[in-house]
Amino acid sequence: MPSPNASPTLFLLHALGASSGSFQRIGDALTGHVDVQGIDLPGFGSAAAVSDTSLEATVEHVVRVLSERARGRWMLGGHSMGGKIAALVAARVLDGTAPLTGLAGMVLLAPSPPRPEPMDEERRAAMLSWVDDGAISEQDAETFIAQNTARPLDPGAHSVALTDLRRTSPTAWRAWLETGSRVDARADVGRLDLPVLVLAGEDDTDLGAAAQPGLLADVYPRARFHPLADTGHMIPFERAPEAAAAIAAFVADEVLAGPVVPDAWARLIAGDRVDARTRGILNRRAMPDDRGYAPRALDLAQLTLLREIADLVVPQDGPAIDIAARVDAQLARGEGDGWRPEGLPPDPEAYRRGLNTLAAVWPTDPIERETVLRAAIDGDGPAEGELDADLLAAWLEDARVDLVRQWLAHPASMARTGFDGFATGGREPLRGYVHLELGRREDWEPADVGGTIATGDAA
C-alpha cells in the first residue's frame, strides 16, 4: 500500500499562449512536497502542431494523458484557460465517465470559470487580430505580457513566456478566444465537492482575487481563496515561490487527509470491469474529508461526541476517515437503511437525543469512555435523559451500523477487507465471478485478496 504521506502529483494545465514549461519554477520550489507535472494542451508548447484544438478535444487529450500518468493520490490544476479545462476533466473523474481514480484536490491559478469568461470585447478583438496573418508577432507577444503582469518579469521568466506565445498555434489561440472562453460549461461541471485552492493576483483584472469568489464559489464549495498582492495574471512567472508555499500548505492541510487506495485497487476501479456510475461513487467516497466540516444535522458538540464514539467503534490506523462527519452528512441528506427500532424518532432526531443522553455522563478519560459506551450498549445507560436505557441501546445499535458502514464504503477499506464485488460490470454482458472457492482468486482480482489463481479463471 502506498505511503499516506507520499508526495502527491499535481498535474497542471497552462494558460492561453503558455506551455507546461510555465510551471517549472513552481515545480522546483515544491520539490520534496509535491511532484508537479505540466501537460501541454493541443496547439501549445510541444503540442503546437496538433490540429484539433477544440474544447472537447482538449478535455479528451488531458484525460488520455492522465490515464497514462496518474497514479496513487494526485491533484489537477490549471492556470487561466487551463482552469476551465481542469474543471471539465475533474467533473468526468467525479462522475466516473473518465477511466481515472485517485483525484484528491485541485489547484487553480487565476482560473477561467466554467461559465463564459469575463473579458472586455475590445481586448478580445485586439487579441484575435494578432493572429490574422499567422503566428503572434514579437511585438504583440510583448504587449500581451505587459498587459498581464503587475511588474516586468525577470529575464528568464520573460524569455519563457515570450517563446511560448510566439510558438502558439493561431488556430488554438482563435479557438479559445472565439469559442472556448465563451462556452457555458456549468451544466457539465456542476458542483465539485473536493478540496480546492484558488490563487489569484490582486492586480489582475477580469480573473483576479476580487472576482474569483463570485465566479467559483457555487462550483467549488470547499474552495480556499488565496490572494496574491502586487501580482497580475501570470502567477507562475510573477509569484512562483509564494504560489508554491500556498500549495504546500494546502496539500498538508487538505489533500493528505485520509487513507490512500492501493495501486492494484486503483487500477481495478479505473478499469473496464467497473461501470462509470460505480466508479464515480467510489471516487467521491475516496475524496479527502473536509477538515473544516460544519455539521448539518447535529450541532458541533454532538458531532464531537459522535467522533469520539466512532474512535471506539471503528479504531483506525494512520490517516483516518472522518466517518462521524460522513454520518452527519448522511442524516442531513435524509438517507438511511429505511427502518428504525420501535419507539425511536426519525434518525436525525434519534441521533440528537442519543448523543445528548450520553453527553450527560461522557467522561474525558478515553478508557472510561469505553466503559460508559459498553454499558449503554448493554442496556445499562443513564437512568435519566432524552432516551431511556432501552431506547439508547437500540439507537446505539443503529449508530454503530452507520459508522461501520461509512468506513466500509471507502475504497481503501474495501481494499483492506478484500472486497472487490464492485468490479462486475463495465460492459455487456455483465461479468461476475467464474470460481467461488475458498483460497481461489480470479485473474482480474488484486493479488492481495489472497489465494491461488489459475490462468483464464475469468473471462
C-alpha positions as CSV (number, residue, x, y, z in Angstrom):
1,M,0.0,0.0,0.0
2,P,1.4,3.5,-0.9
3,S,2.5,5.7,1.9
4,P,-0.3,8.1,3.0
5,N,2.3,10.8,3.2
6,A,3.9,10.1,-0.2
7,S,4.3,13.3,-2.3
8,P,1.2,13.6,-4.4
9,T,1.4,14.6,-8.1
10,L,-0.1,17.8,-9.3
11,F,-0.9,17.9,-13.0
12,L,-1.2,21.5,-14.2
13,L,-2.8,22.8,-17.4
14,H,-1.4,26.0,-18.7
15,A,-2.8,29.3,-19.7
16,L,-3.6,30.7,-23.2
17,G,-0.3,31.2,-25.0
18,A,1.7,29.3,-22.5
19,S,3.0,25.7,-22.1
20,S,3.9,23.1,-19.4
21,G,7.2,24.9,-19.0
22,S,5.5,27.8,-17.4
23,F,5.2,25.7,-14.2
24,Q,8.9,24.9,-13.9
25,R,9.6,27.4,-11.2
26,I,6.6,26.3,-9.1
27,G,7.7,22.7,-9.5
28,D,11.2,23.4,-8.4
29,A,10.0,25.2,-5.3
30,L,7.8,22.2,-4.4
31,T,10.4,19.5,-4.8
32,G,10.0,17.0,-1.9
33,H,6.5,18.1,-1.2
34,V,4.6,17.8,-4.5
35,D,5.6,16.4,-7.9
36,V,4.5,19.0,-10.4
37,Q,3.8,17.8,-13.9
38,G,2.6,20.2,-16.6
39,I,0.6,19.0,-19.6
40,D,0.9,20.7,-23.0
41,L,-2.5,21.3,-24.4
42,P,-3.3,20.9,-28.1
43,G,-2.0,23.9,-30.1
44,F,0.6,24.9,-27.4
45,G,4.1,24.1,-26.4
46,S,5.2,20.7,-27.6
47,A,1.7,20.0,-28.9
48,A,1.6,23.2,-31.1
49,A,1.2,21.1,-34.2
50,V,-2.0,19.3,-33.0
51,S,-4.8,20.3,-35.3
52,D,-7.9,19.7,-33.2
53,T,-7.8,22.4,-30.6
54,S,-11.5,22.4,-29.7
55,L,-12.5,22.4,-26.0
56,E,-13.9,18.9,-26.2
57,A,-10.7,17.6,-27.9
58,T,-8.6,19.3,-25.3
59,V,-10.5,17.7,-22.5
60,E,-10.2,14.3,-24.1
61,H,-6.4,14.9,-24.6
62,V,-6.0,15.6,-20.9
63,V,-8.0,12.5,-19.9
64,R,-5.7,10.4,-22.1
65,V,-2.5,11.9,-20.6
66,L,-3.8,11.4,-17.1
67,S,-4.8,7.8,-17.9
68,E,-1.1,7.2,-18.7
69,R,0.5,9.1,-15.9
70,A,-1.8,9.5,-12.9
71,R,-1.1,7.0,-10.1
72,G,-1.8,7.0,-6.4
73,R,-3.0,10.2,-4.9
74,W,-2.9,13.1,-7.4
75,M,-4.3,16.6,-8.0
76,L,-5.4,18.5,-11.0
77,G,-5.0,22.2,-11.6
78,G,-5.0,24.9,-14.2
79,H,-3.9,28.4,-14.9
80,S,-6.4,30.8,-16.6
81,M,-7.6,28.8,-19.7
82,G,-6.4,25.6,-18.0
83,G,-8.7,26.2,-15.1
84,K,-11.8,25.7,-17.2
85,I,-10.4,22.6,-18.8
86,A,-9.4,21.3,-15.4
87,A,-13.0,21.7,-14.1
88,L,-14.4,19.7,-17.1
89,V,-11.9,16.9,-16.5
90,A,-12.5,16.8,-12.8
91,A,-16.2,16.6,-13.4
92,R,-15.6,13.5,-15.5
93,V,-13.5,11.9,-12.8
94,L,-16.1,12.5,-10.1
95,D,-18.9,11.2,-12.2
96,G,-16.9,8.2,-13.3
97,T,-17.0,8.8,-17.1
98,A,-13.2,9.2,-17.2
99,P,-11.3,6.0,-16.6
100,L,-9.4,7.6,-13.7
101,T,-9.3,7.3,-9.9
102,G,-7.1,9.0,-7.2
103,L,-8.1,12.6,-7.7
104,A,-7.7,14.3,-4.2
105,G,-7.9,18.0,-4.9
106,M,-7.4,20.9,-7.3
107,V,-5.1,23.9,-7.5
108,L,-6.3,26.8,-9.7
109,L,-4.3,29.9,-10.6
110,A,-6.5,32.8,-11.8
111,P,-8.7,30.3,-13.5
112,S,-11.2,30.8,-16.2
113,P,-14.5,29.7,-14.7
114,P,-16.9,27.1,-16.2
115,R,-19.3,30.0,-17.1
116,P,-18.3,32.3,-20.0
117,E,-15.1,34.1,-19.1
118,P,-15.5,37.8,-18.4
119,M,-13.4,39.6,-21.0
120,D,-13.6,43.1,-22.5
121,E,-14.7,42.6,-26.0
122,E,-12.4,45.3,-27.4
123,R,-9.5,43.5,-25.9
124,R,-10.7,40.1,-27.2
125,A,-10.9,41.6,-30.8
126,A,-7.4,43.1,-30.5
127,M,-6.0,39.7,-29.4
128,L,-7.8,37.9,-32.2
129,S,-6.3,40.4,-34.7
130,W,-2.8,39.3,-33.6
131,V,-3.2,36.0,-35.5
132,D,-4.8,37.4,-38.6
133,D,-1.6,36.8,-40.6
134,G,-0.2,33.8,-38.7
135,A,1.7,33.3,-35.5
136,I,1.8,36.1,-32.9
137,S,4.5,38.6,-33.6
138,E,7.1,39.5,-31.0
139,Q,5.6,43.0,-30.6
140,D,2.1,41.6,-29.9
141,A,3.6,39.0,-27.5
142,E,5.4,41.7,-25.6
143,T,2.1,43.6,-25.4
144,F,0.3,40.6,-24.0
145,I,3.0,40.1,-21.3
146,A,2.9,43.7,-20.3
147,Q,-1.0,43.7,-20.1
148,N,-0.9,40.6,-17.8
149,T,1.8,41.4,-15.3
150,A,1.9,43.8,-12.4
151,R,5.6,44.4,-12.8
152,P,8.2,43.5,-15.5
153,L,9.2,39.8,-15.4
154,D,12.8,38.8,-14.7
155,P,14.7,37.9,-17.9
156,G,14.4,34.2,-17.5
157,A,10.6,34.2,-17.0
158,H,10.2,36.8,-19.7
159,S,12.1,34.6,-22.2
160,V,10.0,31.5,-21.5
161,A,6.7,33.5,-21.7
162,L,7.8,35.1,-25.0
163,T,8.9,31.8,-26.6
164,D,5.6,30.1,-25.7
165,L,3.5,32.9,-27.1
166,R,5.3,33.0,-30.4
167,R,5.1,29.3,-31.0
168,T,1.3,29.1,-30.1
169,S,-0.9,27.8,-32.9
170,P,-3.0,30.6,-34.3
171,T,-5.8,28.0,-34.6
172,A,-5.6,27.2,-30.9
173,W,-5.4,30.9,-30.0
174,R,-8.5,31.7,-32.0
175,A,-10.4,28.6,-30.8
176,W,-10.1,29.7,-27.2
177,L,-10.9,33.3,-27.7
178,E,-13.8,32.8,-30.1
179,T,-15.3,29.6,-28.6
180,G,-13.7,28.0,-25.6
181,S,-13.7,31.1,-23.4
182,R,-17.4,31.8,-24.3
183,V,-18.7,28.3,-23.6
184,D,-21.1,28.0,-20.6
185,A,-20.0,24.6,-19.2
186,R,-21.7,25.0,-15.8
187,A,-24.2,22.2,-16.6
188,D,-21.3,19.8,-17.5
189,V,-19.2,20.8,-14.5
190,G,-21.9,21.0,-11.8
191,R,-20.8,21.3,-8.2
192,L,-17.4,19.7,-7.5
193,D,-17.1,18.8,-3.8
194,L,-13.4,18.4,-3.3
195,P,-10.5,20.4,-1.7
196,V,-9.6,23.4,-3.9
197,L,-7.0,26.1,-3.7
198,V,-7.6,29.2,-5.8
199,L,-4.7,31.6,-6.2
200,A,-5.3,35.0,-7.8
201,G,-3.5,38.3,-8.2
202,E,-4.8,41.4,-6.7
203,D,-3.8,43.4,-9.8
204,D,-5.4,41.0,-12.2
205,T,-8.5,42.5,-13.9
206,D,-11.1,40.0,-15.1
207,L,-9.8,36.9,-13.2
208,G,-8.3,38.5,-10.2
209,A,-8.6,37.9,-6.4
210,A,-11.7,40.2,-6.1
211,A,-13.6,38.4,-8.9
212,Q,-12.8,34.7,-8.2
213,P,-15.2,34.0,-5.2
214,G,-18.1,35.3,-7.3
215,L,-17.0,33.2,-10.3
216,L,-16.3,29.9,-8.4
217,A,-18.0,29.7,-5.0
218,D,-21.0,27.9,-6.4
219,V,-18.8,25.4,-8.3
220,Y,-16.3,24.6,-5.6
221,P,-18.0,24.6,-2.1
222,R,-14.7,23.7,-0.5
223,A,-12.6,26.4,-2.2
224,R,-9.9,28.2,-0.3
225,F,-9.2,31.6,-1.9
226,H,-5.7,32.9,-1.6
227,P,-5.0,36.5,-2.9
228,L,-1.5,37.5,-4.1
229,A,-0.6,41.1,-3.6
230,D,1.3,43.0,-6.3
231,T,0.5,40.3,-8.8
232,G,-1.2,40.3,-12.2
233,H,-2.4,37.3,-14.3
234,M,0.8,35.5,-14.9
235,I,1.2,33.9,-11.5
236,P,3.6,31.1,-12.4
237,F,6.1,33.7,-13.6
238,E,5.4,36.5,-11.1
239,R,5.0,34.7,-7.8
240,A,6.3,31.1,-8.1
241,P,7.7,30.9,-4.5
242,E,4.6,32.4,-2.9
243,A,2.4,30.1,-5.0
244,A,4.4,27.1,-4.1
245,A,4.3,27.9,-0.4
246,A,0.5,28.2,-0.6
247,I,0.2,24.9,-2.5
248,A,2.4,23.1,0.0
249,A,0.3,24.3,3.0
250,F,-2.9,23.4,1.2
251,V,-1.6,19.8,0.4
252,A,-0.6,19.3,4.0
253,D,-3.9,20.6,5.4
254,E,-6.4,19.3,2.9
255,V,-5.1,16.7,0.4
256,L,-3.2,14.3,2.6
257,A,-6.2,13.6,4.9
258,G,-7.5,10.1,4.9
259,P,-6.2,6.8,3.6
260,V,-4.8,6.0,0.1
261,V,-6.3,3.4,-2.2
262,P,-3.6,0.8,-3.0
263,D,-2.4,0.9,-6.6
264,A,-3.8,-2.5,-7.6
265,W,-7.2,-1.5,-6.4
266,A,-7.0,1.9,-8.1
267,R,-6.2,0.2,-11.4
268,L,-9.3,-2.1,-10.9
269,I,-11.5,0.9,-10.2
270,A,-10.2,2.7,-13.2
271,G,-10.5,-0.3,-15.4
272,D,-13.3,-1.6,-17.7
273,R,-14.7,-4.0,-15.2
274,V,-16.2,-1.1,-13.3
275,D,-19.1,0.9,-14.8
276,A,-19.0,4.7,-14.8
277,R,-21.7,5.2,-12.2
278,T,-19.9,2.8,-9.7
279,R,-16.5,4.4,-10.4
280,G,-17.9,7.9,-9.8
281,I,-19.4,6.8,-6.4
282,L,-16.1,5.2,-5.4
283,N,-14.1,8.3,-6.5
284,R,-16.4,10.6,-4.4
285,R,-16.1,8.4,-1.4
286,A,-12.3,8.4,-1.6
287,M,-12.2,12.2,-1.6
288,P,-10.3,13.6,1.5
289,D,-12.7,14.7,4.2
290,D,-13.2,18.4,4.8
291,R,-11.0,19.4,7.8
292,G,-13.3,22.3,8.4
293,Y,-16.6,20.3,8.1
294,A,-19.5,22.2,9.7
295,P,-22.2,19.8,10.9
296,R,-25.6,19.9,9.2
297,A,-27.9,17.6,11.1
298,L,-26.1,17.8,14.5
299,D,-24.5,20.6,16.4
300,L,-20.8,20.9,16.9
301,A,-20.8,19.3,20.4
302,Q,-22.9,16.4,19.2
303,L,-20.6,15.8,16.2
304,T,-17.5,16.0,18.5
305,L,-19.1,13.3,20.8
306,L,-20.0,11.2,17.7
307,R,-16.4,11.4,16.6
308,E,-15.3,10.1,20.0
309,I,-17.8,7.2,19.8
310,A,-16.5,6.5,16.3
311,D,-13.0,6.2,17.6
312,L,-14.1,3.4,19.9
313,V,-16.4,1.7,17.5
314,V,-14.1,1.8,14.4
315,P,-10.5,2.5,15.6
316,Q,-8.4,3.5,12.6
317,D,-4.6,3.2,12.0
318,G,-2.9,6.0,10.1
319,P,-4.8,8.8,8.3
320,A,-8.4,8.3,9.3
321,I,-11.7,8.7,7.5
322,D,-14.0,11.2,9.3
323,I,-16.8,8.7,9.5
324,A,-18.8,10.7,12.0
325,A,-18.9,13.7,9.7
326,R,-20.0,11.3,6.9
327,V,-22.8,10.0,9.1
328,D,-23.9,13.6,9.8
329,A,-24.0,14.3,6.1
330,Q,-26.0,11.2,5.6
331,L,-28.5,12.3,8.2
332,A,-28.7,15.8,6.6
333,R,-29.5,14.2,3.2
334,G,-32.2,12.1,4.7
335,E,-30.6,8.8,3.8
336,G,-30.7,5.7,5.9
337,D,-31.5,2.0,5.9
338,G,-35.2,2.6,5.7
339,W,-36.2,1.4,9.2
340,R,-35.7,2.2,12.9
341,P,-36.5,0.4,16.1
342,E,-39.9,0.9,17.6
343,G,-40.1,3.9,19.9
344,L,-37.2,5.8,18.3
345,P,-37.9,9.1,16.4
346,P,-36.6,9.7,12.8
347,D,-32.8,9.2,12.5
348,P,-31.6,12.8,12.8
349,E,-33.7,13.4,16.0
350,A,-32.7,10.0,17.4
351,Y,-29.0,10.9,16.9
352,R,-29.5,14.2,18.7
353,R,-31.4,12.7,21.6
354,G,-29.0,9.8,21.9
355,L,-25.9,12.0,21.9
356,N,-27.4,14.4,24.4
357,T,-28.2,11.5,26.7
358,L,-24.7,10.2,26.5
359,A,-23.2,13.6,26.8
360,A,-24.5,13.9,30.4
361,V,-22.3,11.0,31.6
362,W,-19.5,11.1,29.0
363,P,-16.1,11.1,30.7
364,T,-12.9,12.9,29.5
365,D,-10.7,9.8,30.1
366,P,-10.6,7.6,26.9
367,I,-10.6,4.3,29.0
368,E,-13.6,5.4,31.0
369,R,-15.4,6.3,27.8
370,E,-15.2,2.7,26.6
371,T,-16.7,1.5,29.8
372,V,-19.6,4.0,29.6
373,L,-20.2,3.1,25.9
374,R,-20.2,-0.6,26.7
375,A,-22.7,-0.2,29.5
376,A,-25.0,1.8,27.3
377,I,-24.8,-0.8,24.5
378,D,-25.7,-3.5,27.1
379,G,-28.8,-1.5,28.2
380,D,-27.2,-0.1,31.4
381,G,-27.1,3.5,30.2
382,P,-28.1,6.6,32.2
383,A,-31.2,6.4,34.2
384,E,-32.3,9.8,33.0
385,G,-32.0,11.5,29.7
386,E,-33.8,12.2,26.4
387,L,-33.7,8.4,25.7
388,D,-34.3,5.8,28.3
389,A,-31.7,2.9,28.7
390,D,-33.5,0.6,26.3
391,L,-34.0,3.2,23.6
392,L,-30.4,4.4,24.0
393,A,-29.2,0.8,23.4
394,A,-31.4,0.5,20.4
395,W,-30.1,3.8,19.0
396,L,-26.5,2.8,19.6
397,E,-27.1,-0.4,17.5
398,D,-28.2,1.8,14.6
399,A,-25.4,4.3,15.1
400,R,-22.8,1.5,15.2
401,V,-24.1,0.1,11.9
402,D,-24.0,3.6,10.3
403,L,-20.4,4.2,11.5
404,V,-19.1,0.8,10.3
405,R,-21.0,1.2,7.0
406,Q,-19.4,4.6,6.3
407,W,-15.9,3.1,7.0
408,L,-16.6,0.0,4.8
409,A,-17.9,2.2,2.0
410,H,-14.5,3.8,1.4
411,P,-12.4,2.2,-1.4
412,A,-9.4,1.9,0.9
413,S,-11.5,0.0,3.4
414,M,-12.7,-2.3,0.6
415,A,-9.1,-3.0,-0.3
416,R,-8.2,-3.7,3.3
417,T,-11.1,-6.2,3.6
418,G,-10.5,-7.7,0.2
419,F,-13.9,-6.8,-1.2
420,D,-13.9,-6.4,-5.0
421,G,-17.6,-7.2,-5.7
422,F,-18.0,-3.7,-7.3
423,A,-15.9,-4.9,-10.3
424,T,-18.5,-6.9,-12.1
425,G,-19.8,-4.5,-14.7
426,G,-18.4,-2.0,-17.2
427,R,-19.5,-3.6,-20.4
428,E,-22.2,-6.0,-21.7
429,P,-22.6,-8.8,-20.9
430,L,-22.1,-8.2,-17.1
431,R,-19.1,-10.1,-15.8
432,G,-19.2,-11.8,-12.5
433,Y,-17.1,-14.5,-10.9
434,V,-16.2,-17.8,-12.5
435,H,-14.9,-19.6,-9.4
436,L,-16.3,-19.1,-5.9
437,E,-14.0,-21.3,-4.0
438,L,-12.0,-20.8,-0.7
439,G,-8.4,-20.0,-1.5
440,R,-9.0,-19.2,-5.2
441,R,-8.9,-15.8,-6.8
442,E,-9.6,-14.9,-10.4
443,D,-7.0,-13.4,-12.7
444,W,-8.5,-9.9,-12.6
445,E,-8.6,-9.7,-8.8
446,P,-5.8,-7.8,-6.9
447,A,-3.2,-10.2,-5.6
448,D,-3.7,-9.1,-2.0
449,V,-7.1,-10.6,-1.8
450,G,-5.1,-13.8,-1.3
451,G,-5.5,-17.3,-2.7
452,T,-4.1,-19.1,-5.7
453,I,-5.0,-18.4,-9.3
454,A,-5.3,-20.5,-12.5
455,T,-4.8,-18.6,-15.7
456,G,-8.0,-18.0,-17.5
457,D,-10.2,-18.2,-14.5
458,A,-12.2,-15.1,-15.5
459,A,-13.5,-14.0,-18.9
